[in-house]
Amino acid sequence: MKYSVLGALSLVLTCHFGAPAQAVKSNKPATNKAATSKKASAAAASPAAQSAPVAPLVVPSWLPPSNPVQPSATILTDVLDTKLDVRFDWAKQQLLGTALLTLRPHFYTQNQVVLDAKGFDIKNVRLVTGNKDKTLTYGYDKRKLTINLDRQYTRSETYLIRISYVAKPNELPANGSAAITSDKGLYFVNPLGTEKNKPKQIWTQGETEANSCWFPTIDKPNQRMTQEIAMTVEAQYKTLSNGLLISSKKNSDGTRTDVWKQSLPAAPYLTMMAVGNFAVVSDSWRGKTVDYYVDPQYQSTAKAVFGNTPEMMEFYSQKLGVDFPWEKYSQIAVHDFVSGAMENTTAVTFEQSIVQRSARDIQDMTYDAESTITHELFHHWFGDYVTSESWANLPLNESFADYSEFLWAEHKYGADAAALVQQKSLGQYLDEARSKREPLVRYQYASQEDMFDRHSYNKGGRVLHMLRKHVGDEAFFASLNRYLTQHKYTSVELSELRTAFEDVTGEDLMWFFDQWFLQRGHPELRVTHSYAGGQIALRVQQLQDSTFSPIYRLPITITTWANNQATDHRIVVTKANQTFHLPASQRPALVKFDSGGNY
């Protein structure tokens, strides 16, 4: 998922000096001396001291209100496979569907299954057996469909349920958020064809839990299913869904039925459909189909917008040591989309504006469009291939996608372009941090939509860069490879990312993951220095409110220059107020804090 943000640029570190990084000639150890203040024990023990008034606790304006704990969804039943047969009523903006679900108890014996099915008319529910379907009783409150099975089923038994229904998304209550402006799941654009210069289209948007507005499922990110969707549409329209088009049949009534099948399992929120008068521009990567679906008038410029996609696929496949794992890769631009873009597995949806460019406009196209394209592609490893098990762990999806924007800029356009991406994204997080500061992975929130913020995206991407700088490039990408290969086609939480890095590096990284992923805020530093007696005294003060934010452990490289010669000193800040003594034979011409660019 990608949504647009704007923010003023500011700095995390308040430093009194700085200089461009230069070549390093030698490395010297630094000594550490904590700056302390002495207190008289007698005064502390005196009655007057004990009775002194306590200053009231000042709560910062960025501290969010307390919210309920939001655990991962309990899994009672696994959705293994979903087969849908759907057609559309444009005039009523409804979907007429039949769903065939392959289900299995997760662990405990079950005689009932509860599905998410929002705002449906349920026609019938049947158990599919070898001889004859068996009608099942059910309860339905317009949100949850509770089906009574014919007997107890164990975790070694699968069963099939067929549900006939009508989905009516326009009759659902209107909800949305800043990141995803609507959650009704299924959208009809210009359904009666009355709007000039706007095509008729149908498309879906599933994240976070809106796909259950158009098909019954267990709409949670810790489910994974294979799928097959048969879409019957007017013959003039093209269709798109996850996976491969395995058949297309013309019907006698002027319609056509396309069947799309995805044989690899993904979370239900990643399922998509699109219908419309699209031009399809074909490309490829290692023999796999890469397609761009656009309005016909943008067919000639589609490759100018999306054309770097195969190179991106190759770059990430090599960098991660995991080849792009899915059957194909399509990208589609639709009208009136409710977010910037969405990483539906094998079929990414973009807002139409990404392709609404003339040939002249494309010459002036900024990195923003390309960053969105690479963001959604990277999700096919981080988010689709390996999926956060709960919305609390959303940064395991979005922080990686955000960081891909840096990785691609670094690879394609060089260090300066990547640094610009880094500074812009840092500024966007800091702008939000003025009004709220949350842990990256947070189990307390009012709505899962609250997780789609600049913390999960921008701060998370910067934290991954810190991790990369801390362990080094080789270990960073080896750890990502281990994480992906160990957890492919499964859902994960933060600890699994941490243990992958620990297994590769041999270092206990709890300190890093705790302060950067599980604590709120960021370090705010004042750095000063002086020179005397052959030493540089470097004082580092952490100024952030330690009542609500941690005192950080910060491994940092300091570079000093004298006689046009650079010397590195590596220190570790661990206290609120520390002074480090760096050996120097003469007064330095320049001292640079964090010359390694860790932060």
GIQUI-V552850 format. One record per backbone hydrogen bond with DSSP energy under -1.0 kcal/mol. NH is the residue of the N-H (numbers start at 0). CO is the residue of the C=O. If there is no record, write none. Layout:
((NH:CO) (NH:CO))
//
This chain:
((1:340) (13:524) (15:526) (24:565) (27:567) (30:580) (32:578) (43:39) (44:40) (49:45) (50:46) (62:59) (69:442) (77:103) (79:101) (80:101) (81:225) (82:99) (83:227) (84:97) (85:229) (86:95) (88:93) (92:88) (93:88) (94:166) (95:86) (96:164) (97:84) (98:162) (99:82) (100:160) (101:80) (102:158) (103:77) (105:75) (109:152) (112:146) (114:144) (115:216) (116:142) (117:211) (118:141) (120:165) (122:163) (123:163) (125:161) (126:133) (127:159) (133:126) (135:124) (138:145) (140:143) (144:114) (145:138) (146:112) (147:136) (148:110) (152:109) (156:153) (158:102) (160:100) (161:125) (162:98) (163:123) (164:96) (165:120) (166:94) (170:167) (171:168) (176:179) (180:337) (185:183) (186:202) (188:200) (192:189) (197:194) (200:188) (201:274) (202:186) (203:272) (204:184) (209:205) (212:209) (213:210) (214:210) (216:115) (219:217) (222:219) (224:265) (225:79) (226:261) (227:81) (228:259) (229:83) (230:257) (231:85) (232:255) (234:253) (236:233) (237:275) (239:273) (243:260) (245:258) (246:258) (248:256) (250:254) (253:250) (255:232) (256:248) (257:230) (258:246) (259:228) (260:243) (261:226) (265:224) (269:266) (270:267) (273:239) (274:201) (275:237) (277:275) (278:293) (280:291) (282:289) (284:287) (287:284) (289:282) (290:328) (291:280) (292:330) (293:278) (297:294) (298:295) (304:300) (305:301) (306:302) (308:305) (311:307) (312:308) (313:309) (314:310) (315:311) (316:312) (317:313) (318:314) (319:315) (320:316) (328:288) (329:345) (330:290) (331:347) (332:292) (333:349) (340:1) (341:348) (346:343) (347:329) (348:341) (349:331) (350:339) (351:333) (353:350) (354:351) (356:354) (361:357) (363:360) (364:361) (370:366) (371:367) (372:368) (373:369) (374:370) (375:371) (376:372) (377:373) (378:374) (379:376) (380:377) (381:377) (382:385) (383:378) (385:380) (386:489) (388:491) (392:389) (393:390) (395:392) (396:393) (397:393) (398:394) (400:396) (401:397) (402:398) (403:399) (404:401) (406:402) (407:403) (408:404) (409:405) (410:406) (411:407) (412:408) (417:413) (418:414) (419:415) (420:416) (421:417) (422:418) (423:419) (424:420) (425:421) (426:422) (427:423) (428:424) (429:425) (430:426) (431:427) (432:428) (434:431) (435:431) (436:61) (440:516) (441:391) (444:67) (449:446) (450:447) (451:448) (452:450) (456:452) (458:453) (459:454) (460:456) (461:457) (462:458) (463:459) (464:460) (465:461) (466:462) (467:463) (468:464) (469:465) (470:466) (471:467) (475:471) (476:472) (477:473) (478:474) (479:475) (480:476) (481:477) (482:478) (483:479) (484:480) (485:481) (486:482) (488:384) (489:486) (491:386) (495:492) (497:493) (498:494) (499:495) (500:496) (501:497) (502:498) (503:499) (504:500) (505:501) (512:508) (513:509) (514:510) (515:511) (516:512) (517:512) (517:513) (525:540) (527:538) (529:536) (531:534) (534:531) (535:581) (536:529) (537:579) (538:527) (539:577) (540:525) (541:575) (542:523) (547:544) (548:544) (553:572) (555:570) (557:568) (558:591) (559:566) (560:589) (561:564) (564:561) (566:559) (567:25) (568:557) (570:555) (572:553) (577:539) (578:32) (579:537) (580:30) (581:535) (583:533) (588:560) (589:560) (591:558) (594:556) (596:593))
//
